Every structure is written in C-alpha cells, then in structure tokens.
Amino acid sequence: MNYQPLKYIYQSSAIPDAYTLLLLHGTGGDENDLLPLAKHFGNNFNVLSLRGNVSEAGMPRFFKRLGMGVFDEQDLKFRTEEMVAFITQLAEQENFDIKKIVALGYSNGANIAGSALLTHPDFLAGAILYRPMQPFKVVDKNIKNTNNVPVFMSNGKSDPTINPADTAKLVTSLTNAGYNLSNHLLPVGHQLVQQDIQLSVEWYKKNFK
C-alpha cells in the first residue's frame, strides 16, 4: 500500500513499559493542539501526537469527508490502516510498547480512533473519544475485542455538528464489539469543557494506574 508517514511529536516518559497516550487532533488542528490537555492525565506515560495527512481547505484532517457529518468511508479505512501501520513501525523506532497505547481523540481525531477500534479491535489498550460519531454506516458484526478494553466517550446535547442518532449507533457498535464503554452526554456543544476533562481524567486513573 502507498502509505505516507505522519508528522508527529513523541515525548518519552523514560519509564520502562509505560503506556503511550496517542493524541489525535480535530479538524484544523495539528500535533501541538492536544499536548496541553495531556498534562491533565499525569506524567507517567509516553506521549505520541500525530498530524493527519489529509488537507481540507488548508485544514489538517485524518481522513476525507463528503460533507458535514458524511465521511468518505473508503478514505477513512485507508487512513486508519495507514495510521496503524505508521504507529506499529514507530513503536520499534521510538521503543514504546505497541500493546499499551491509549488513544485520546477529539472530533475528527476521535472518529479515526473509533474507526481503529472497529477495524483493529486488539490494537488499542484503551480510548478517550471526545465528540465522536459512528464512523461507518455498516459495521462488521464479527469484529470483537477480546480484552474488555475500556473506552470513554463524551458528547454534547446541543452539538450542532453531530446527529444524536450517530452517537447512539456508535454506542451500540462499541458495546456489541465487546468494549467496556463509559458514555457521557453533557449539556454542552461541540467544544470541550472542563467536565469532559474531569470525567476522562477520573476514568483514565481508574483504568490505567
């Protein structure tokens, strides 16, 4: 496959066998955007922050879309495979444990993380999804996570960019795939708020001491 490398920032914790927090930005962001957010979770993990390889009117994204809330699913599948392959190669280069990656994605970044969960069910050790939606119209029901991997989700009740039905579909897909889902619907819009951070930090500390 004609995979391209992703621009990234890697920060080692210098702790043997540490988890790696994988940061995946939203539309228009880059590999620097979520670094301040990562600090809320502590300092006993490595940080790997990626920049998406797709550009939409000059704004970085992780995959193409056909319209607001309408994904180019063929490109999403390709970009998911590209990202997984890149991280797998990078794990050897940077010497982090490929089995101990926890994704933290916002919006577009949360959606490619959701795609990874539903196409590579044993790749991530956990995931924090802020403002995600169902990545695929049809999900392979044979995809199963066998490790009871924990997943945190938070969406906004007044988010104008996400159809609540698409959130509900993702909840069903992740639950049916065997993930240990912690789902939160907050009285906010699309932007992150302090409650997102507080709830996800508490979840992280509970699941990844």
PyMOL commands that set and color helices and strands:
alter all, ss='L'
color gray80, all
select helices_A, chain A and resi 35-41+73-94+108-119+164-176+194-207
alter helices_A, ss='H'
color red, helices_A
select strands_A, chain A and resi 8-11+20-24+46-50+54-56+59-61+65-67+70-71+101-106+126-130+150-156+180-186
alter strands_A, ss='S'
color yellow, strands_A
deselect
rebuild
show_as cartoon
